């Protein structure tokens, strides 16, 4: 009986949490470019360093898996 009540309470809390969470609203419209507003189209987040880091880590992971699964060569015949 306690397990059923606990599961029901947990399910209710999760259901309420999901219903109450909302996405972020849309951004404000850009300013008038003819008025001298500095409008950046596409945002200004840098992706170069993160992409290089991600590729490097992927290569290192692949190399580690390759050497880990590489068959052992024995000198004895």
mmCIF file of the N, C-alpha and C atoms, coordinates in Angstrom:
data_MODEL
# 
_entry.id   MODEL 
# 
loop_
_atom_site.group_PDB 
_atom_site.id 
_atom_site.type_symbol 
_atom_site.label_atom_id 
_atom_site.label_alt_id 
_atom_site.label_comp_id 
_atom_site.label_asym_id 
_atom_site.label_entity_id 
_atom_site.label_seq_id 
_atom_site.pdbx_PDB_ins_code 
_atom_site.Cartn_x 
_atom_site.Cartn_y 
_atom_site.Cartn_z 
_atom_site.occupancy 
_atom_site.B_iso_or_equiv 
_atom_site.pdbx_formal_charge 
_atom_site.auth_seq_id 
_atom_site.auth_comp_id 
_atom_site.auth_asym_id 
_atom_site.auth_atom_id 
_atom_site.pdbx_PDB_model_num 
ATOM 1   N N  . UNK A 1 1  ? 0.825  -1.188  0.000   1.00 0.00 ? 1  UNK A N  1 
ATOM 2   C CA . UNK A 1 1  ? 0.000  0.000   0.000   1.00 0.00 ? 1  UNK A CA 1 
ATOM 3   C C  . UNK A 1 1  ? 0.873  1.257   0.000   1.00 0.00 ? 1  UNK A C  1 
ATOM 4   N N  . UNK A 1 2  ? 1.954  1.244   0.807   1.00 0.00 ? 2  UNK A N  1 
ATOM 5   C CA . UNK A 1 2  ? 2.824  2.407   0.865   1.00 0.00 ? 2  UNK A CA 1 
ATOM 6   C C  . UNK A 1 2  ? 3.535  2.629   -0.468  1.00 0.00 ? 2  UNK A C  1 
ATOM 7   N N  . UNK A 1 3  ? 3.928  1.532   -1.116  1.00 0.00 ? 3  UNK A N  1 
ATOM 8   C CA . UNK A 1 3  ? 4.608  1.664   -2.399  1.00 0.00 ? 3  UNK A CA 1 
ATOM 9   C C  . UNK A 1 3  ? 3.682  2.279   -3.450  1.00 0.00 ? 3  UNK A C  1 
ATOM 10  N N  . UNK A 1 4  ? 2.428  1.879   -3.428  1.00 0.00 ? 4  UNK A N  1 
ATOM 11  C CA . UNK A 1 4  ? 1.460  2.405   -4.388  1.00 0.00 ? 4  UNK A CA 1 
ATOM 12  C C  . UNK A 1 4  ? 1.249  3.898   -4.165  1.00 0.00 ? 4  UNK A C  1 
ATOM 13  N N  . UNK A 1 5  ? 1.127  4.299   -2.919  1.00 0.00 ? 5  UNK A N  1 
ATOM 14  C CA . UNK A 1 5  ? 0.933  5.720   -2.605  1.00 0.00 ? 5  UNK A CA 1 
ATOM 15  C C  . UNK A 1 5  ? 2.174  6.516   -2.984  1.00 0.00 ? 5  UNK A C  1 
ATOM 16  N N  . UNK A 1 6  ? 3.347  5.965   -2.703  1.00 0.00 ? 6  UNK A N  1 
ATOM 17  C CA . UNK A 1 6  ? 4.590  6.644   -3.045  1.00 0.00 ? 6  UNK A CA 1 
ATOM 18  C C  . UNK A 1 6  ? 4.731  6.799   -4.562  1.00 0.00 ? 6  UNK A C  1 
ATOM 19  N N  . UNK A 1 7  ? 4.420  5.758   -5.320  1.00 0.00 ? 7  UNK A N  1 
ATOM 20  C CA . UNK A 1 7  ? 4.480  5.839   -6.781  1.00 0.00 ? 7  UNK A CA 1 
ATOM 21  C C  . UNK A 1 7  ? 3.479  6.850   -7.321  1.00 0.00 ? 7  UNK A C  1 
ATOM 22  N N  . UNK A 1 8  ? 2.276  6.870   -6.766  1.00 0.00 ? 8  UNK A N  1 
ATOM 23  C CA . UNK A 1 8  ? 1.253  7.815   -7.195  1.00 0.00 ? 8  UNK A CA 1 
ATOM 24  C C  . UNK A 1 8  ? 1.663  9.247   -6.883  1.00 0.00 ? 8  UNK A C  1 
ATOM 25  N N  . UNK A 1 9  ? 2.263  9.463   -5.728  1.00 0.00 ? 9  UNK A N  1 
ATOM 26  C CA . UNK A 1 9  ? 2.724  10.799  -5.343  1.00 0.00 ? 9  UNK A CA 1 
ATOM 27  C C  . UNK A 1 9  ? 3.869  11.248  -6.256  1.00 0.00 ? 9  UNK A C  1 
ATOM 28  N N  . UNK A 1 10 ? 4.807  10.360  -6.545  1.00 0.00 ? 10 UNK A N  1 
ATOM 29  C CA . UNK A 1 10 ? 5.912  10.687  -7.430  1.00 0.00 ? 10 UNK A CA 1 
ATOM 30  C C  . UNK A 1 10 ? 5.419  10.996  -8.841  1.00 0.00 ? 10 UNK A C  1 
ATOM 31  N N  . UNK A 1 11 ? 4.497  10.184  -9.339  1.00 0.00 ? 11 UNK A N  1 
ATOM 32  C CA . UNK A 1 11 ? 3.929  10.424  -10.668 1.00 0.00 ? 11 UNK A CA 1 
ATOM 33  C C  . UNK A 1 11 ? 3.202  11.763  -10.715 1.00 0.00 ? 11 UNK A C  1 
ATOM 34  N N  . UNK A 1 12 ? 2.468  12.093  -9.670  1.00 0.00 ? 12 UNK A N  1 
ATOM 35  C CA . UNK A 1 12 ? 1.743  13.367  -9.621  1.00 0.00 ? 12 UNK A CA 1 
ATOM 36  C C  . UNK A 1 12 ? 2.710  14.549  -9.622  1.00 0.00 ? 12 UNK A C  1 
ATOM 37  N N  . UNK A 1 13 ? 3.788  14.438  -8.841  1.00 0.00 ? 13 UNK A N  1 
ATOM 38  C CA . UNK A 1 13 ? 4.774  15.521  -8.789  1.00 0.00 ? 13 UNK A CA 1 
ATOM 39  C C  . UNK A 1 13 ? 5.444  15.710  -10.148 1.00 0.00 ? 13 UNK A C  1 
ATOM 40  N N  . UNK A 1 14 ? 5.799  14.622  -10.807 1.00 0.00 ? 14 UNK A N  1 
ATOM 41  C CA . UNK A 1 14 ? 6.422  14.722  -12.125 1.00 0.00 ? 14 UNK A CA 1 
ATOM 42  C C  . UNK A 1 14 ? 5.459  15.289  -13.156 1.00 0.00 ? 14 UNK A C  1 
ATOM 43  N N  . UNK A 1 15 ? 4.196  14.907  -13.079 1.00 0.00 ? 15 UNK A N  1 
ATOM 44  C CA . UNK A 1 15 ? 3.203  15.415  -14.013 1.00 0.00 ? 15 UNK A CA 1 
ATOM 45  C C  . UNK A 1 15 ? 3.007  16.915  -13.834 1.00 0.00 ? 15 UNK A C  1 
ATOM 46  N N  . UNK A 1 16 ? 2.958  17.358  -12.602 1.00 0.00 ? 16 UNK A N  1 
ATOM 47  C CA . UNK A 1 16 ? 2.799  18.789  -12.329 1.00 0.00 ? 16 UNK A CA 1 
ATOM 48  C C  . UNK A 1 16 ? 4.041  19.550  -12.788 1.00 0.00 ? 16 UNK A C  1 
ATOM 49  N N  . UNK A 1 17 ? 5.216  18.999  -12.558 1.00 0.00 ? 17 UNK A N  1 
ATOM 50  C CA . UNK A 1 17 ? 6.454  19.664  -12.957 1.00 0.00 ? 17 UNK A CA 1 
ATOM 51  C C  . UNK A 1 17 ? 6.527  19.810  -14.473 1.00 0.00 ? 17 UNK A C  1 
ATOM 52  N N  . UNK A 1 18 ? 6.101  18.791  -15.203 1.00 0.00 ? 18 UNK A N  1 
ATOM 53  C CA . UNK A 1 18 ? 6.134  18.849  -16.658 1.00 0.00 ? 18 UNK A CA 1 
ATOM 54  C C  . UNK A 1 18 ? 5.134  19.877  -17.170 1.00 0.00 ? 18 UNK A C  1 
ATOM 55  N N  . UNK A 1 19 ? 3.973  19.931  -16.568 1.00 0.00 ? 19 UNK A N  1 
ATOM 56  C CA . UNK A 1 19 ? 2.962  20.880  -17.015 1.00 0.00 ? 19 UNK A CA 1 
ATOM 57  C C  . UNK A 1 19 ? 3.352  22.314  -16.705 1.00 0.00 ? 19 UNK A C  1 
ATOM 58  N N  . UNK A 1 20 ? 4.087  22.532  -15.632 1.00 0.00 ? 20 UNK A N  1 
ATOM 59  C CA . UNK A 1 20 ? 4.440  23.881  -15.221 1.00 0.00 ? 20 UNK A CA 1 
ATOM 60  C C  . UNK A 1 20 ? 5.667  24.419  -15.944 1.00 0.00 ? 20 UNK A C  1 
ATOM 61  N N  . UNK A 1 21 ? 6.484  23.538  -16.492 1.00 0.00 ? 21 UNK A N  1 
ATOM 62  C CA . UNK A 1 21 ? 7.678  24.021  -17.191 1.00 0.00 ? 21 UNK A CA 1 
ATOM 63  C C  . UNK A 1 21 ? 7.258  24.585  -18.548 1.00 0.00 ? 21 UNK A C  1 
ATOM 64  N N  . UNK A 1 22 ? 7.805  25.744  -18.859 1.00 0.00 ? 22 UNK A N  1 
ATOM 65  C CA . UNK A 1 22 ? 7.442  26.405  -20.108 1.00 0.00 ? 22 UNK A CA 1 
ATOM 66  C C  . UNK A 1 22 ? 8.710  26.785  -20.850 1.00 0.00 ? 22 UNK A C  1 
ATOM 67  N N  . UNK A 1 23 ? 8.592  26.848  -22.145 1.00 0.00 ? 23 UNK A N  1 
ATOM 68  C CA . UNK A 1 23 ? 9.728  27.249  -22.968 1.00 0.00 ? 23 UNK A CA 1 
ATOM 69  C C  . UNK A 1 23 ? 9.927  28.753  -22.868 1.00 0.00 ? 23 UNK A C  1 
ATOM 70  N N  . UNK A 1 24 ? 11.110 29.193  -23.236 1.00 0.00 ? 24 UNK A N  1 
ATOM 71  C CA . UNK A 1 24 ? 11.427 30.613  -23.233 1.00 0.00 ? 24 UNK A CA 1 
ATOM 72  C C  . UNK A 1 24 ? 10.667 31.287  -24.366 1.00 0.00 ? 24 UNK A C  1 
ATOM 73  N N  . UNK A 1 25 ? 10.194 32.485  -24.115 1.00 0.00 ? 25 UNK A N  1 
ATOM 74  C CA . UNK A 1 25 ? 9.445  33.232  -25.111 1.00 0.00 ? 25 UNK A CA 1 
ATOM 75  C C  . UNK A 1 25 ? 10.331 33.680  -26.261 1.00 0.00 ? 25 UNK A C  1 
ATOM 76  N N  . UNK A 1 26 ? 9.715  34.139  -27.350 1.00 0.00 ? 26 UNK A N  1 
ATOM 77  C CA . UNK A 1 26 ? 10.499 34.583  -28.497 1.00 0.00 ? 26 UNK A CA 1 
ATOM 78  C C  . UNK A 1 26 ? 11.261 35.863  -28.179 1.00 0.00 ? 26 UNK A C  1 
ATOM 79  N N  . UNK A 1 27 ? 12.372 36.104  -28.867 1.00 0.00 ? 27 UNK A N  1 
ATOM 80  C CA . UNK A 1 27 ? 13.145 37.321  -28.598 1.00 0.00 ? 27 UNK A CA 1 
ATOM 81  C C  . UNK A 1 27 ? 12.412 38.563  -29.098 1.00 0.00 ? 27 UNK A C  1 
ATOM 82  N N  . UNK A 1 28 ? 12.840 39.699  -28.609 1.00 0.00 ? 28 UNK A N  1 
ATOM 83  C CA . UNK A 1 28 ? 12.262 40.956  -29.066 1.00 0.00 ? 28 UNK A CA 1 
ATOM 84  C C  . UNK A 1 28 ? 12.617 41.172  -30.534 1.00 0.00 ? 28 UNK A C  1 
ATOM 85  N N  . UNK A 1 29 ? 11.752 41.864  -31.272 1.00 0.00 ? 29 UNK A N  1 
ATOM 86  C CA . UNK A 1 29 ? 12.075 42.123  -32.677 1.00 0.00 ? 29 UNK A CA 1 
ATOM 87  C C  . UNK A 1 29 ? 13.290 43.037  -32.775 1.00 0.00 ? 29 UNK A C  1 
ATOM 88  N N  . UNK A 1 30 ? 14.071 42.885  -33.843 1.00 0.00 ? 30 UNK A N  1 
ATOM 89  C CA . UNK A 1 30 ? 15.272 43.715  -33.980 1.00 0.00 ? 30 UNK A CA 1 
ATOM 90  C C  . UNK A 1 30 ? 14.908 45.179  -34.168 1.00 0.00 ? 30 UNK A C  1 
ATOM 91  N N  . UNK A 1 31 ? 15.870 46.029  -33.825 1.00 0.00 ? 31 UNK A N  1 
ATOM 92  C CA . UNK A 1 31 ? 15.660 47.461  -33.962 1.00 0.00 ? 31 UNK A CA 1 
ATOM 93  C C  . UNK A 1 31 ? 15.691 47.901  -35.417 1.00 0.00 ? 31 UNK A C  1 
ATOM 94  N N  . UNK A 1 32 ? 15.426 49.138  -35.639 1.00 0.00 ? 32 UNK A N  1 
ATOM 95  C CA . UNK A 1 32 ? 15.418 49.702  -36.989 1.00 0.00 ? 32 UNK A CA 1 
ATOM 96  C C  . UNK A 1 32 ? 16.863 49.938  -37.431 1.00 0.00 ? 32 UNK A C  1 
ATOM 97  N N  . UNK A 1 33 ? 17.331 49.238  -38.485 1.00 0.00 ? 33 UNK A N  1 
ATOM 98  C CA . UNK A 1 33 ? 18.728 49.409  -38.904 1.00 0.00 ? 33 UNK A CA 1 
ATOM 99  C C  . UNK A 1 33 ? 19.021 50.804  -39.438 1.00 0.00 ? 33 UNK A C  1 
ATOM 100 N N  . UNK A 1 34 ? 18.019 51.493  -39.959 1.00 0.00 ? 34 UNK A N  1 
ATOM 101 C CA . UNK A 1 34 ? 18.264 52.834  -40.490 1.00 0.00 ? 34 UNK A CA 1 
ATOM 102 C C  . UNK A 1 34 ? 18.449 53.854  -39.380 1.00 0.00 ? 34 UNK A C  1 
ATOM 103 N N  . UNK A 1 35 ? 18.043 53.500  -38.167 1.00 0.00 ? 35 UNK A N  1 
ATOM 104 C CA . UNK A 1 35 ? 18.188 54.411  -37.039 1.00 0.00 ? 35 UNK A CA 1 
ATOM 105 C C  . UNK A 1 35 ? 19.547 54.248  -36.365 1.00 0.00 ? 35 UNK A C  1 
ATOM 106 N N  . UNK A 1 36 ? 20.415 53.412  -36.895 1.00 0.00 ? 36 UNK A N  1 
ATOM 107 C CA . UNK A 1 36 ? 21.746 53.230  -36.322 1.00 0.00 ? 36 UNK A CA 1 
ATOM 108 C C  . UNK A 1 36 ? 21.805 52.104  -35.320 1.00 0.00 ? 36 UNK A C  1 
ATOM 109 N N  . UNK A 1 37 ? 20.764 51.270  -35.271 1.00 0.00 ? 37 UNK A N  1 
ATOM 110 C CA . UNK A 1 37 ? 20.773 50.135  -34.351 1.00 0.00 ? 37 UNK A CA 1 
ATOM 111 C C  . UNK A 1 37 ? 21.776 49.095  -34.792 1.00 0.00 ? 37 UNK A C  1 
ATOM 112 N N  . UNK A 1 38 ? 22.475 48.513  -33.834 1.00 0.00 ? 38 UNK A N  1 
ATOM 113 C CA . UNK A 1 38 ? 23.474 47.493  -34.144 1.00 0.00 ? 38 UNK A CA 1 
ATOM 114 C C  . UNK A 1 38 ? 22.781 46.135  -34.136 1.00 0.00 ? 38 UNK A C  1 
ATOM 115 N N  . UNK A 1 39 ? 22.362 45.676  -35.306 1.00 0.00 ? 39 UNK A N  1 
ATOM 116 C CA . UNK A 1 39 ? 21.625 44.423  -35.415 1.00 0.00 ? 39 UNK A CA 1 
ATOM 117 C C  . UNK A 1 39 ? 22.591 43.330  -35.847 1.00 0.00 ? 39 UNK A C  1 
ATOM 118 N N  . UNK A 1 40 ? 22.666 42.273  -35.055 1.00 0.00 ? 40 UNK A N  1 
ATOM 119 C CA . UNK A 1 40 ? 23.526 41.135  -35.380 1.00 0.00 ? 40 UNK A CA 1 
ATOM 120 C C  . UNK A 1 40 ? 22.621 40.016  -35.848 1.00 0.00 ? 40 UNK A C  1 
ATOM 121 N N  . UNK A 1 41 ? 22.742 39.655  -37.106 1.00 0.00 ? 41 UNK A N  1 
ATOM 122 C CA . UNK A 1 41 ? 21.916 38.592  -37.656 1.00 0.00 ? 41 UNK A CA 1 
ATOM 123 C C  . UNK A 1 41 ? 22.590 37.256  -37.381 1.00 0.00 ? 41 UNK A C  1 
ATOM 124 N N  . UNK A 1 42 ? 21.851 36.340  -36.764 1.00 0.00 ? 42 UNK A N  1 
ATOM 125 C CA . UNK A 1 42 ? 22.384 35.007  -36.523 1.00 0.00 ? 42 UNK A CA 1 
ATOM 126 C C  . UNK A 1 42 ? 23.078 34.852  -35.183 1.00 0.00 ? 42 UNK A C  1 
ATOM 127 N N  . UNK A 1 43 ? 23.134 35.868  -34.374 1.00 0.00 ? 43 UNK A N  1 
ATOM 128 C CA . UNK A 1 43 ? 23.763 35.761  -33.071 1.00 0.00 ? 43 UNK A CA 1 
ATOM 129 C C  . UNK A 1 43 ? 25.263 35.951  -33.147 1.00 0.00 ? 43 UNK A C  1 
ATOM 130 N N  . UNK A 1 44 ? 25.907 35.892  -32.006 1.00 0.00 ? 44 UNK A N  1 
ATOM 131 C CA . UNK A 1 44 ? 27.348 36.119  -31.985 1.00 0.00 ? 44 UNK A CA 1 
ATOM 132 C C  . UNK A 1 44 ? 28.079 35.094  -31.127 1.00 0.00 ? 44 UNK A C  1 
ATOM 133 N N  . UNK A 1 45 ? 27.517 33.895  -31.005 1.00 0.00 ? 45 UNK A N  1 
ATOM 134 C CA . UNK A 1 45 ? 28.159 32.860  -30.206 1.00 0.00 ? 45 UNK A CA 1 
ATOM 135 C C  . UNK A 1 45 ? 29.279 32.205  -30.994 1.00 0.00 ? 45 UNK A C  1 
ATOM 136 N N  . UNK A 1 46 ? 30.504 32.141  -30.451 1.00 0.00 ? 46 UNK A N  1 
ATOM 137 C CA . UNK A 1 46 ? 31.595 31.496  -31.174 1.00 0.00 ? 46 UNK A CA 1 
ATOM 138 C C  . UNK A 1 46 ? 31.460 29.972  -31.119 1.00 0.00 ? 46 UNK A C  1 
ATOM 139 N N  . UNK A 1 47 ? 31.659 29.313  -32.246 1.00 0.00 ? 47 UNK A N  1 
ATOM 140 C CA . UNK A 1 47 ? 31.558 27.862  -32.287 1.00 0.00 ? 47 UNK A CA 1 
ATOM 141 C C  . UNK A 1 47 ? 32.871 27.210  -32.675 1.00 0.00 ? 47 UNK A C  1 
ATOM 142 N N  . UNK A 1 48 ? 33.838 27.974  -33.102 1.00 0.00 ? 48 UNK A N  1 
ATOM 143 C CA . UNK A 1 48 ? 35.097 27.412  -33.583 1.00 0.00 ? 48 UNK A CA 1 
ATOM 144 C C  . UNK A 1 48 ? 35.844 26.623  -32.538 1.00 0.00 ? 48 UNK A C  1 
ATOM 145 N N  . UNK A 1 49 ? 36.031 27.172  -31.350 1.00 0.00 ? 49 UNK A N  1 
ATOM 146 C CA . UNK A 1 49 ? 36.803 26.473  -30.315 1.00 0.00 ? 49 UNK A CA 1 
ATOM 147 C C  . UNK A 1 49 ? 36.089 25.219  -29.826 1.00 0.00 ? 49 UNK A C  1 
ATOM 148 N N  . UNK A 1 50 ? 34.800 25.301  -29.655 1.00 0.00 ? 50 UNK A N  1 
ATOM 149 C CA . UNK A 1 50 ? 34.048 24.141  -29.191 1.00 0.00 ? 50 UNK A CA 1 
ATOM 150 C C  . UNK A 1 50 ? 34.048 23.024  -30.219 1.00 0.00 ? 50 UNK A C  1 
ATOM 151 N N  . UNK A 1 51 ? 33.954 23.390  -31.490 1.00 0.00 ? 51 UNK A N  1 
ATOM 152 C CA . UNK A 1 51 ? 33.946 22.384  -32.546 1.00 0.00 ? 51 UNK A CA 1 
ATOM 153 C C  . UNK A 1 51 ? 35.295 21.687  -32.637 1.00 0.00 ? 51 UNK A C  1 
ATOM 154 N N  . UNK A 1 52 ? 36.376 22.445  -32.544 1.00 0.00 ? 52 UNK A N  1 
ATOM 155 C CA . UNK A 1 52 ? 37.707 21.846  -32.568 1.00 0.00 ? 52 UNK A CA 1 
ATOM 156 C C  . UNK A 1 52 ? 37.937 20.917  -31.387 1.00 0.00 ? 52 UNK A C  1 
ATOM 157 N N  . UNK A 1 53 ? 37.480 21.341  -30.220 1.00 0.00 ? 53 UNK A N  1 
ATOM 158 C CA . UNK A 1 53 ? 37.615 20.506  -29.024 1.00 0.00 ? 53 UNK A CA 1 
ATOM 159 C C  . UNK A 1 53 ? 36.812 19.224  -29.169 1.00 0.00 ? 53 UNK A C  1 
ATOM 160 N N  . UNK A 1 54 ? 35.610 19.331  -29.704 1.00 0.00 ? 54 UNK A N  1 
ATOM 161 C CA . UNK A 1 54 ? 34.774 18.152  -29.898 1.00 0.00 ? 54 UNK A CA 1 
ATOM 162 C C  . UNK A 1 54 ? 35.408 17.181  -30.887 1.00 0.00 ? 54 UNK A C  1 
ATOM 163 N N  . UNK A 1 55 ? 35.949 17.692  -31.979 1.00 0.00 ? 55 UNK A N  1 
ATOM 164 C CA . UNK A 1 55 ? 36.610 16.824  -32.958 1.00 0.00 ? 55 UNK A CA 1 
ATOM 165 C C  . UNK A 1 55 ? 37.856 16.162  -32.378 1.00 0.00 ? 55 UNK A C  1 
ATOM 166 N N  . UNK A 1 56 ? 38.641 16.911  -31.611 1.00 0.00 ? 56 UNK A N  1 
ATOM 167 C CA . UNK A 1 56 ? 39.835 16.349  -30.991 1.00 0.00 ? 56 UNK A CA 1 
ATOM 168 C C  . UNK A 1 56 ? 39.489 15.238  -30.015 1.00 0.00 ? 56 UNK A C  1 
ATOM 169 N N  . UNK A 1 57 ? 38.492 15.470  -29.187 1.00 0.00 ? 57 UNK A N  1 
ATOM 170 C CA . UNK A 1 57 ? 38.084 14.438  -28.233 1.00 0.00 ? 57 UNK A CA 1 
ATOM 171 C C  . UNK A 1 57 ? 37.530 13.207  -28.945 1.00 0.00 ? 57 UNK A C  1 
ATOM 172 N N  . UNK A 1 58 ? 36.812 13.417  -30.045 1.00 0.00 ? 58 UNK A N  1 
ATOM 173 C CA . UNK A 1 58 ? 36.302 12.287  -30.820 1.00 0.00 ? 58 UNK A CA 1 
ATOM 174 C C  . UNK A 1 58 ? 37.423 11.466  -31.419 1.00 0.00 ? 58 UNK A C  1 
ATOM 175 N N  . UNK A 1 59 ? 38.452 12.152  -31.941 1.00 0.00 ? 59 UNK A N  1 
ATOM 176 C CA . UNK A 1 59 ? 39.605 11.434  -32.490 1.00 0.00 ? 59 UNK A CA 1 
ATOM 177 C C  . UNK A 1 59 ? 40.346 10.654  -31.411 1.00 0.00 ? 59 UNK A C  1 
ATOM 178 N N  . UNK A 1 60 ? 40.529 11.257  -30.265 1.00 0.00 ? 60 UNK A N  1 
ATOM 179 C CA . UNK A 1 60 ? 41.203 10.556  -29.167 1.00 0.00 ? 60 UNK A CA 1 
ATOM 180 C C  . UNK A 1 60 ? 40.404 9.342   -28.707 1.00 0.00 ? 60 UNK A C  1 
ATOM 181 N N  . UNK A 1 61 ? 39.102 9.482   -28.637 1.00 0.00 ? 61 UNK A N  1 
ATOM 182 C CA . UNK A 1 61 ? 38.259 8.359   -28.236 1.00 0.00 ? 61 UNK A CA 1 
ATOM 183 C C  . UNK A 1 61 ? 38.338 7.231   -29.266 1.00 0.00 ? 61 UNK A C  1 
ATOM 184 N N  . UNK A 1 62 ? 38.285 7.593   -30.542 1.00 0.00 ? 62 UNK A N  1 
ATOM 185 C CA . UNK A 1 62 ? 38.383 6.588   -31.596 1.00 0.00 ? 62 UNK A CA 1 
ATOM 186 C C  . UNK A 1 62 ? 39.721 5.879   -31.582 1.00 0.00 ? 62 UNK A C  1 
ATOM 187 N N  . UNK A 1 63 ? 40.808 6.620   -31.374 1.00 0.00 ? 63 UNK A N  1 
ATOM 188 C CA . UNK A 1 63 ? 42.135 6.007   -31.320 1.00 0.00 ? 63 UNK A CA 1 
ATOM 189 C C  . UNK A 1 63 ? 42.248 5.063   -30.118 1.00 0.00 ? 63 UNK A C  1 
ATOM 190 N N  . UNK A 1 64 ? 41.712 5.464   -28.998 1.00 0.00 ? 64 UNK A N  1 
ATOM 191 C CA . UNK A 1 64 ? 41.763 4.610   -27.812 1.00 0.00 ? 64 UNK A CA 1 
ATOM 192 C C  . UNK A 1 64 ? 40.976 3.319   -28.049 1.00 0.00 ? 64 UNK A C  1 
ATOM 193 N N  . UNK A 1 65 ? 39.805 3.426   -28.677 1.00 0.00 ? 65 UNK A N  1 
ATOM 194 C CA . UNK A 1 65 ? 39.017 2.224   -28.964 1.00 0.00 ? 65 UNK A CA 1 
ATOM 195 C C  . UNK A 1 65 ? 39.718 1.331   -29.980 1.00 0.00 ? 65 UNK A C  1 
ATOM 196 N N  . UNK A 1 66 ? 40.396 1.940   -30.962 1.00 0.00 ? 66 UNK A N  1 
ATOM 197 C CA . UNK A 1 66 ? 41.114 1.167   -31.965 1.00 0.00 ? 66 UNK A CA 1 
ATOM 198 C C  . UNK A 1 66 ? 42.229 0.356   -31.311 1.00 0.00 ? 66 UNK A C  1 
ATOM 199 N N  . UNK A 1 67 ? 43.047 1.010   -30.497 1.00 0.00 ? 67 UNK A N  1 
ATOM 200 C CA . UNK A 1 67 ? 44.164 0.313   -29.855 1.00 0.00 ? 67 UNK A CA 1 
ATOM 201 C C  . UNK A 1 67 ? 43.686 -0.680  -28.803 1.00 0.00 ? 67 UNK A C  1 
ATOM 202 N N  . UNK A 1 68 ? 42.535 -0.409  -28.209 1.00 0.00 ? 68 UNK A N  1 
ATOM 203 C CA . UNK A 1 68 ? 41.989 -1.322  -27.210 1.00 0.00 ? 68 UNK A CA 1 
ATOM 204 C C  . UNK A 1 68 ? 41.492 -2.609  -27.868 1.00 0.00 ? 68 UNK A C  1 
ATOM 205 N N  . UNK A 1 69 ? 40.933 -2.521  -29.064 1.00 0.00 ? 69 UNK A N  1 
ATOM 206 C CA . UNK A 1 69 ? 40.366 -3.689  -29.736 1.00 0.00 ? 69 UNK A CA 1 
ATOM 207 C C  . UNK A 1 69 ? 41.306 -4.284  -30.783 1.00 0.00 ? 69 UNK A C  1 
ATOM 208 N N  . UNK A 1 70 ? 42.502 -3.741  -30.903 1.00 0.00 ? 70 UNK A N  1 
ATOM 209 C CA . UNK A 1 70 ? 43.478 -4.239  -31.872 1.00 0.00 ? 70 UNK A CA 1 
ATOM 210 C C  . UNK A 1 70 ? 43.945 -5.631  -31.447 1.00 0.00 ? 70 UNK A C  1 
ATOM 211 N N  . UNK A 1 71 ? 43.975 -6.592  -32.379 1.00 0.00 ? 71 UNK A N  1 
ATOM 212 C CA . UNK A 1 71 ? 44.406 -7.946  -31.998 1.00 0.00 ? 71 UNK A CA 1 
ATOM 213 C C  . UNK A 1 71 ? 45.878 -7.953  -31.595 1.00 0.00 ? 71 UNK A C  1 
ATOM 214 N N  . UNK A 1 72 ? 46.187 -8.772  -30.611 1.00 0.00 ? 72 UNK A N  1 
ATOM 215 C CA . UNK A 1 72 ? 47.545 -8.897  -30.111 1.00 0.00 ? 72 UNK A CA 1 
ATOM 216 C C  . UNK A 1 72 ? 48.390 -9.717  -31.087 1.00 0.00 ? 72 UNK A C  1 
ATOM 217 N N  . UNK A 1 73 ? 49.557 -9.239  -31.423 1.00 0.00 ? 73 UNK A N  1 
ATOM 218 C CA . UNK A 1 73 ? 50.461 -9.955  -32.312 1.00 0.00 ? 73 UNK A CA 1 
ATOM 219 C C  . UNK A 1 73 ? 51.488 -10.671 -31.439 1.00 0.00 ? 73 UNK A C  1 
ATOM 220 N N  . UNK A 1 74 ? 51.543 -11.978 -31.587 1.00 0.00 ? 74 UNK A N  1 
ATOM 221 C CA . UNK A 1 74 ? 52.502 -12.733 -30.809 1.00 0.00 ? 74 UNK A CA 1 
ATOM 222 C C  . UNK A 1 74 ? 53.700 -13.090 -31.678 1.00 0.00 ? 74 UNK A C  1 
ATOM 223 N N  . UNK A 1 75 ? 54.874 -13.130 -31.080 1.00 0.00 ? 75 UNK A N  1 
ATOM 224 C CA . UNK A 1 75 ? 56.098 -13.450 -31.798 1.00 0.00 ? 75 UNK A CA 1 
ATOM 225 C C  . UNK A 1 75 ? 56.289 -14.953 -31.910 1.00 0.00 ? 75 UNK A C  1 
ATOM 226 N N  . UNK A 1 76 ? 55.560 -15.726 -31.128 1.00 0.00 ? 76 UNK A N  1 
ATOM 227 C CA . UNK A 1 76 ? 55.666 -17.168 -31.163 1.00 0.00 ? 76 UNK A CA 1 
ATOM 228 C C  . UNK A 1 76 ? 54.813 -17.713 -32.309 1.00 0.00 ? 76 UNK A C  1 
ATOM 229 N N  . UNK A 1 77 ? 55.328 -18.724 -33.004 1.00 0.00 ? 77 UNK A N  1 
ATOM 230 C CA . UNK A 1 77 ? 54.561 -19.322 -34.084 1.00 0.00 ? 77 UNK A CA 1 
ATOM 231 C C  . UNK A 1 77 ? 54.345 -20.784 -33.831 1.00 0.00 ? 77 UNK A C  1 
# 
